[in-house]
Amino acid sequence: MKVYDKARELVEVLKQEETYAEFVRWQRQVFTDPRLKAMLLELRTQEFNLHRRQLLGEEVSAEQKEAVRRLYELARNEPTLASYLDAEYQFSRMMLEIQRIINEAVPVKAHGTS
């Protein structure tokens, strides 16, 4: 199937991108250091819980928001973790842009319209 072949080609091209290479490089460094890995996983867990509460319409206290902000600050103060977060952000932006381009090719009609 041609579309799946093109998707596999895209994967190979992505692997050659500097943005991807930087993301993978920093990710390896973070996940091979137990302390940095634990810091990142704690940050992600707290961020997820905060966003989940917001999506469920639950009230999020200023203290809860502050706790996540402090975890993020701690992570940013670790040079390797800060570089990982920057690389992750750049990679995510690239992937969102690719998704946007693909989505433009898919016609979407609002429910109930002709």
GROMACS elastic network, one bead per residue, 0.5 to 0.9 nm:
[ bonds ]
;  ai    aj funct       b0    kb
    1     4     6  0.56692   500
    1     5     6  0.64626   500
    1     6     6  0.89351   500
    2     5     6  0.50705   500
    2     6     6  0.62810   500
    2     7     6  0.87052   500
    3     6     6  0.50819   500
    3     7     6  0.62446   500
    3     8     6  0.87350   500
    4     8     6  0.62502   500
    4     9     6  0.85737   500
    5     8     6  0.51133   500
    5     9     6  0.62311   500
    5    10     6  0.86701   500
    6    10     6  0.61406   500
    6    11     6  0.86444   500
    7    11     6  0.63684   500
    7    12     6  0.88274   500
    8    11     6  0.50264   500
    8    12     6  0.64243   500
    8    13     6  0.87515   500
    9    12     6  0.51048   500
    9    13     6  0.62443   500
    9    14     6  0.85721   500
   10    13     6  0.50353   500
   10    14     6  0.60174   500
   10    15     6  0.85721   500
   11    14     6  0.50326   500
   11    15     6  0.62498   500
   11    16     6  0.88866   500
   12    15     6  0.51567   500
   12    16     6  0.67140   500
   13    16     6  0.52376   500
   13    17     6  0.66981   500
   14    17     6  0.51904   500
   14    18     6  0.86069   500
   14    19     6  0.84921   500
   14    20     6  0.65341   500
   14    21     6  0.88649   500
   15    18     6  0.81598   500
   15    19     6  0.89073   500
   15    20     6  0.60786   500
   15    21     6  0.68468   500
   16    19     6  0.86808   500
   16    20     6  0.73038   500
   16    21     6  0.71804   500
   17    20     6  0.53625   500
   17    21     6  0.63395   500
   17    22     6  0.87501   500
   18    22     6  0.60197   500
   18    23     6  0.84470   500
   19    22     6  0.53233   500
   19    23     6  0.62328   500
   19    24     6  0.87608   500
   19    87     6  0.69849   500
   19    88     6  0.87733   500
   19    90     6  0.66277   500
   19    91     6  0.57726   500
   19    94     6  0.80369   500
   20    23     6  0.50780   500
   20    24     6  0.61899   500
   20    25     6  0.85070   500
   20    87     6  0.81433   500
   20    88     6  0.87905   500
   20    90     6  0.86624   500
   20    91     6  0.61241   500
   21    24     6  0.52284   500
   21    25     6  0.60101   500
   21    26     6  0.86483   500
   22    25     6  0.50408   500
   22    26     6  0.61581   500
   22    27     6  0.83273   500
   22    83     6  0.89933   500
   22    84     6  0.82361   500
   22    87     6  0.60791   500
   22    88     6  0.85983   500
   22    91     6  0.86282   500
   23    26     6  0.54631   500
   23    27     6  0.59532   500
   23    28     6  0.86162   500
   23    83     6  0.87935   500
   23    84     6  0.65454   500
   23    85     6  0.86258   500
   23    86     6  0.83991   500
   23    88     6  0.56200   500
   23    89     6  0.87722   500
   23    90     6  0.80902   500
   23    91     6  0.65697   500
   24    28     6  0.60984   500
   24    29     6  0.86548   500
   24    84     6  0.86963   500
   24    87     6  0.84662   500
   24    88     6  0.87680   500
   25    28     6  0.53721   500
   25    29     6  0.65274   500
   25    30     6  0.89315   500
   25    84     6  0.83308   500
   26    29     6  0.50380   500
   26    30     6  0.62166   500
   26    31     6  0.85823   500
   26    80     6  0.70105   500
   26    81     6  0.77626   500
   26    83     6  0.66836   500
   26    85     6  0.85697   500
   26    87     6  0.72779   500
   26    88     6  0.86550   500
   27    30     6  0.51931   500
   27    31     6  0.60465   500
   27    32     6  0.84766   500
   27    81     6  0.86233   500
   27    84     6  0.60077   500
   27    85     6  0.89272   500
   27    87     6  0.86062   500
   27    88     6  0.82782   500
   28    31     6  0.52310   500
   28    32     6  0.60006   500
   28    33     6  0.86555   500
   29    32     6  0.54190   500
   29    33     6  0.65287   500
   29    36     6  0.86788   500
   29    80     6  0.73014   500
   29    81     6  0.85326   500
   29    84     6  0.83774   500
   30    33     6  0.54369   500
   30    34     6  0.78360   500
   30    35     6  0.84569   500
   30    36     6  0.54803   500
   30    37     6  0.55175   500
   30    40     6  0.81490   500
   30    80     6  0.68153   500
   30    81     6  0.63356   500
   30    84     6  0.72602   500
   31    34     6  0.67474   500
   31    35     6  0.88772   500
   31    36     6  0.70414   500
   31    38     6  0.86222   500
   31    40     6  0.88935   500
   32    35     6  0.89324   500
   32    36     6  0.82169   500
   32    37     6  0.72669   500
   33    36     6  0.54328   500
   33    37     6  0.59846   500
   33    38     6  0.85295   500
   34    37     6  0.50551   500
   34    38     6  0.60089   500
   34    39     6  0.85662   500
   35    38     6  0.51931   500
   35    39     6  0.62581   500
   35    40     6  0.87266   500
   36    39     6  0.50090   500
   36    40     6  0.61426   500
   36    41     6  0.85372   500
   36    75     6  0.81642   500
   36    78     6  0.81777   500
   36    80     6  0.82071   500
   36    81     6  0.66999   500
   37    40     6  0.51641   500
   37    41     6  0.60766   500
   37    42     6  0.85143   500
   37    81     6  0.87306   500
   38    41     6  0.51376   500
   38    42     6  0.60311   500
   38    43     6  0.85164   500
   39    42     6  0.52258   500
   39    43     6  0.61974   500
   39    44     6  0.86786   500
   39    71     6  0.79335   500
   39    74     6  0.83885   500
   39    75     6  0.68086   500
   39    81     6  0.87303   500
   40    43     6  0.50760   500
   40    44     6  0.61446   500
   40    45     6  0.85376   500
   40    71     6  0.88300   500
   40    72     6  0.88154   500
   40    75     6  0.70922   500
   40    81     6  0.76642   500
   41    44     6  0.50588   500
   41    45     6  0.60065   500
   41    46     6  0.85464   500
   42    45     6  0.50652   500
   42    46     6  0.61444   500
   42    47     6  0.84997   500
   42    71     6  0.80127   500
   43    46     6  0.52642   500
   43    47     6  0.60644   500
   43    48     6  0.85067   500
   43    68     6  0.68483   500
   43    71     6  0.58456   500
   43    72     6  0.65724   500
   43    75     6  0.79885   500
   44    47     6  0.50302   500
   44    48     6  0.59473   500
   44    49     6  0.84983   500
   45    48     6  0.51298   500
   45    49     6  0.61611   500
   45    50     6  0.85982   500
   46    49     6  0.51195   500
   46    50     6  0.61277   500
   46    51     6  0.86289   500
   46    64     6  0.88304   500
   46    67     6  0.83448   500
   46    68     6  0.62037   500
   46    71     6  0.85613   500
   47    50     6  0.51265   500
   47    51     6  0.61599   500
   47    52     6  0.84709   500
   47    65     6  0.89264   500
   47    68     6  0.63953   500
   48    51     6  0.51970   500
   48    52     6  0.59387   500
   48    53     6  0.85350   500
   49    52     6  0.50556   500
   49    53     6  0.61761   500
   49    54     6  0.86422   500
   50    53     6  0.52773   500
   50    54     6  0.63447   500
   50    55     6  0.87652   500
   50    60     6  0.71206   500
   50    64     6  0.75131   500
   50    65     6  0.74633   500
   50    68     6  0.81366   500
   51    55     6  0.61019   500
   51    56     6  0.85523   500
   52    55     6  0.51020   500
   52    56     6  0.61654   500
   52    57     6  0.86367   500
   52    58     6  0.85964   500
   53    56     6  0.51088   500
   53    57     6  0.63006   500
   53    58     6  0.50809   500
   53    59     6  0.71161   500
   53    60     6  0.69093   500
   54    57     6  0.50781   500
   54    58     6  0.55905   500
   54    59     6  0.68704   500
   54    60     6  0.68126   500
   55    58     6  0.74662   500
   56    59     6  0.89508   500
   57    60     6  0.89202   500
   60    63     6  0.82200   500
   60    64     6  0.64081   500
   60    65     6  0.70948   500
   61    64     6  0.52208   500
   61    65     6  0.64803   500
   61    66     6  0.85821   500
   62    65     6  0.51220   500
   62    66     6  0.59960   500
   62    67     6  0.85611   500
   63    67     6  0.60663   500
   63    68     6  0.87509   500
   64    67     6  0.51037   500
   64    68     6  0.65447   500
   64    69     6  0.87185   500
   65    68     6  0.53198   500
   65    69     6  0.62454   500
   65    70     6  0.87158   500
   66    70     6  0.60823   500
   66    71     6  0.86018   500
   67    70     6  0.51515   500
   67    71     6  0.63112   500
   67    72     6  0.86792   500
   68    71     6  0.50792   500
   68    72     6  0.61822   500
   68    73     6  0.86223   500
   69    72     6  0.50496   500
   69    73     6  0.61846   500
   69    74     6  0.86698   500
   70    74     6  0.61660   500
   70    75     6  0.85752   500
   71    74     6  0.50832   500
   71    75     6  0.62102   500
   71    76     6  0.86387   500
   72    75     6  0.50463   500
   72    76     6  0.61473   500
   72    77     6  0.86636   500
   73    76     6  0.50119   500
   73    77     6  0.62418   500
   73    78     6  0.89934   500
   74    77     6  0.51560   500
   74    78     6  0.68828   500
   75    78     6  0.54640   500
   75    79     6  0.82942   500
   75    80     6  0.89190   500
   75    81     6  0.58995   500
   75    82     6  0.63070   500
   75    85     6  0.85723   500
   76    79     6  0.68718   500
   76    80     6  0.86547   500
   76    81     6  0.64488   500
   76    83     6  0.82787   500
   76    85     6  0.79217   500
   77    80     6  0.88744   500
   77    81     6  0.78726   500
   77    82     6  0.67823   500
   78    81     6  0.52829   500
   78    82     6  0.58728   500
   78    83     6  0.85302   500
   79    82     6  0.50244   500
   79    83     6  0.61080   500
   79    84     6  0.85543   500
   80    83     6  0.51473   500
   80    84     6  0.61978   500
   80    85     6  0.86993   500
   81    85     6  0.61588   500
   81    86     6  0.85959   500
   82    85     6  0.50988   500
   82    86     6  0.62218   500
   82    87     6  0.86021   500
   83    86     6  0.50836   500
   83    87     6  0.60954   500
   83    88     6  0.84514   500
   84    87     6  0.50477   500
   84    88     6  0.59182   500
   84    89     6  0.84578   500
   85    88     6  0.50069   500
   85    89     6  0.60939   500
   85    90     6  0.86746   500
   86    89     6  0.51188   500
   86    90     6  0.63258   500
   86    91     6  0.86681   500
   87    90     6  0.51312   500
   87    91     6  0.60976   500
   87    92     6  0.84809   500
   88    91     6  0.51111   500
   88    92     6  0.60037   500
   88    93     6  0.85470   500
   89    92     6  0.50962   500
   89    93     6  0.61751   500
   89    94     6  0.86831   500
   90    93     6  0.51275   500
   90    94     6  0.63093   500
   90    95     6  0.87347   500
   91    94     6  0.51014   500
   91    95     6  0.62347   500
   91    96     6  0.86223   500
   92    95     6  0.50531   500
   92    96     6  0.60549   500
   92    97     6  0.85296   500
   93    96     6  0.50990   500
   93    97     6  0.61701   500
   93    98     6  0.86629   500
   94    97     6  0.51532   500
   94    98     6  0.63008   500
   94    99     6  0.86679   500
   95    98     6  0.50450   500
   95    99     6  0.61354   500
   95   100     6  0.85586   500
   96   100     6  0.60617   500
   96   101     6  0.86359   500
   97   101     6  0.62589   500
   97   102     6  0.86813   500
   98   101     6  0.51597   500
   98   102     6  0.63143   500
   98   103     6  0.85901   500
   99   102     6  0.51087   500
   99   103     6  0.59950   500
   99   104     6  0.86207   500
  100   103     6  0.50018   500
  100   104     6  0.62403   500
  101   104     6  0.52718   500
  101   105     6  0.70591   500
  102   105     6  0.54832   500
  102   106     6  0.70657   500
  103   106     6  0.52280   500
  103   107     6  0.79862   500
  103   108     6  0.88745   500
  104   107     6  0.72340   500
  109   112     6  0.82787   500
  109   113     6  0.66230   500
  109   114     6  0.77194   500
  110   113     6  0.57523   500
  110   114     6  0.85353   500
  111   114     6  0.86265   500
